[in-house]
Amino acid sequence: MRIGFAVLLDDESHNFARQIELELCEKFGLCWGLKQSPHITVKTPFDVDKLDQFISYIESLAKKIKPFDIELNGFNYFEPKVIFLDVKENSSLKDLHLRILKDINKKYKIKPSEFEGENIKFHSSVALEDVTEEKLEEAKKYLNKYKPKFKFKAKTLGIFYCLEDGSYIIIKRIDLKY
C-alpha cells in the first residue's frame, strides 16, 4: 500500500481550492484536483506493509508540534502540467518536513523522494493533468482574474492512502496538540 502525509488546509482555503478545482474541471477538463482533499504534502507517497505503525507515528508527532502559520499566495506552475496555490517559504513547515524525513528513514528505512529535502517546494495542487500546452495556457489566463491570498494556522495533519485507481483519500486526520 502507498501512503503520504500532509497538512490539511483550513476551511476558507479549502473551499477556495475546491471552487478553483471545480471551475478548472468544468471549463478545461482538468479534473484531477477533485480526486483528493486540498492539502500541502509534507511527505510524498511511499510504500508500506503495515499502516498502524505510521498512524501511531503521526499521532505521536502531532503531540509535539504547535500549530503554525501557513500563507498561500497566488498561483504557480510546475511545467508542463501542474497548477498550484503557492505556499510562502515557512521554516515551521520545512522543519516538520525534514523531521518526518529523518524519523521515517531512521525508524523504517524509508528514503526521501527526489522532490523532498532541503529544496522542497511546498504547494497545494489544484490541477495535475497530461494536457496540451494550449489548454494549460488557457487555464493560466483564466486564473489571472483571481488573486488568492490566505493565511491560516496549520492545525491538522492527514494521512493519505492510495486507492487502486491511483487517487488518494484521507484515512486519518490528526490535530496538532502541543
QUIZI-V387911 format. One record per backbone hydrogen bond with DSSP energy under -1.0 kcal/mol. CO is the residue of the C=O (numbers start at 1). NH is the residue of the N-H. If there is no record, write none. Layout:
# QUIZI-V387911
co,nh
CO,NH
CO,NH
This chain:
# QUIZI-V387911
co,nh
1,48
2,162
3,46
4,160
5,42
5,43
6,158
7,40
10,14
11,15
12,16
13,17
14,18
15,19
16,20
17,21
18,22
19,23
20,24
21,25
22,26
23,27
24,28
24,30
25,29
29,31
31,34
32,35
33,36
38,9
40,7
43,5
46,3
51,54
51,55
52,56
53,57
54,58
55,59
56,60
57,61
58,62
61,64
62,177
65,178
68,154
70,152
71,88
72,150
74,86
76,84
78,81
78,82
81,129
82,78
83,126
83,127
84,76
85,124
86,73
90,94
91,95
92,96
93,97
94,98
95,99
96,100
97,101
98,102
99,103
100,104
101,105
102,106
103,107
104,108
104,110
105,109
113,116
117,120
122,87
124,85
127,83
129,131
132,136
133,137
134,138
135,139
136,140
137,141
138,142
139,143
142,145
143,146
148,74
150,72
152,70
154,68
155,176
156,8
157,174
158,6
159,171
159,172
160,4
161,169
163,166
167,163
169,161
172,159
174,157
